[in-house]
Amino acid sequence: MEAYERDEGIENSIKAIPQYSQVQCATNTQLEYLRMAANKLGLYDAADFIKKFLEANSSEIQRRFMVKGDHPVFARPDRVVSAIELESFKNELELAGYENIRVEEIKR
């Protein structure tokens, strides 16, 4: 198989996985689950990349921020995100026209 070809067997295996509802565990935990799945599917380079990413960014992933806002986008009054997620989440809110976004780092 050429390196650039897609593997239909892997795609079919992924499509066969039932859809789960969103989980609320930490980003690093979700990435670890993803790494486990990549290993099971034989996606060893991807699994190694996720492992190296987690090792290199563990301190940023573990930093948590409370994002507060007055709009319905917040299912709860506040939303907790990691430092890795913070900028993209703030950008999404600002692009959607949300104002009064407040961010506080959660000290441990």
C-alpha positions in Angstrom: 0.0 0.0 0.0 1.3 3.4 -0.9 1.9 5.8 2.0 -0.6 8.3 0.7 -3.5 5.8 0.1 -6.4 5.7 2.5 -7.1 2.4 4.2 -10.8 1.4 3.6 -10.6 -1.2 6.4 -9.6 1.4 9.0 -12.3 3.8 7.7 -15.0 1.1 8.0 -13.8 0.2 11.5 -14.1 3.8 12.6 -17.5 4.2 10.9 -18.7 1.1 12.8 -18.0 2.7 16.2 -21.3 3.9 17.7 -21.6 7.7 18.3 -21.1 8.6 22.0 -22.3 11.7 23.7 -19.7 14.4 24.5 -17.6 13.6 27.6 -16.5 16.2 30.1 -13.2 14.8 31.1 -9.9 16.6 30.8 -8.3 17.2 27.4 -5.3 15.2 28.2 -7.5 12.3 29.2 -9.4 12.6 26.0 -6.2 12.6 24.0 -5.0 9.5 25.9 -8.2 7.7 24.9 -7.6 8.8 21.3 -4.0 7.4 21.6 -5.3 4.1 22.8 -7.7 3.9 19.9 -5.0 4.8 17.4 -2.9 2.0 18.7 -5.8 -0.5 18.4 -6.3 0.6 14.8 -2.6 0.2 13.9 -2.1 3.9 13.6 1.2 3.8 15.5 2.7 7.0 14.1 -0.4 8.9 15.1 -0.3 7.3 18.5 3.3 8.2 19.0 2.6 11.8 17.9 -0.2 12.1 20.4 2.1 10.7 23.1 4.9 13.2 22.3 2.4 16.0 22.1 1.0 15.1 25.6 4.6 14.9 27.0 5.6 18.2 25.4 2.5 20.1 26.4 1.5 18.6 29.7 1.9 21.7 31.7 -0.2 23.8 29.3 -2.9 21.1 29.1 -3.1 20.9 32.9 -3.5 24.7 33.3 -7.2 25.3 33.6 -9.2 28.5 32.9 -12.7 29.4 33.8 -14.4 31.2 30.9 -17.4 33.2 32.0 -20.1 34.8 29.9 -23.7 36.0 29.8 -24.8 34.2 26.7 -26.6 30.9 26.0 -23.4 29.4 24.5 -22.6 28.6 28.1 -24.5 25.5 29.0 -23.5 26.2 32.5 -22.7 29.7 33.8 -19.0 29.0 33.4 -16.9 26.8 31.2 -13.6 25.2 32.2 -11.0 24.8 29.4 -7.3 24.0 29.2 -4.7 26.5 28.1 -4.5 24.7 24.8 -8.2 25.2 24.2 -8.5 28.7 25.5 -7.5 30.8 22.5 -9.7 28.8 20.0 -12.7 28.9 22.3 -12.3 32.7 22.9 -11.9 33.2 19.1 -15.1 31.1 18.4 -17.1 33.2 20.9 -15.8 36.5 19.5 -16.4 35.5 15.9 -20.0 34.6 16.9 -20.4 38.1 18.3 -20.3 37.3 22.0 -19.0 40.0 24.3 -18.2 40.3 28.0 -16.1 37.1 27.9 -14.1 36.9 31.1 -11.2 34.5 31.7 -9.7 33.5 35.1 -6.9 30.9 35.6 -7.9 28.3 38.1 -5.1 28.0 40.7 -4.4 24.6 42.1 
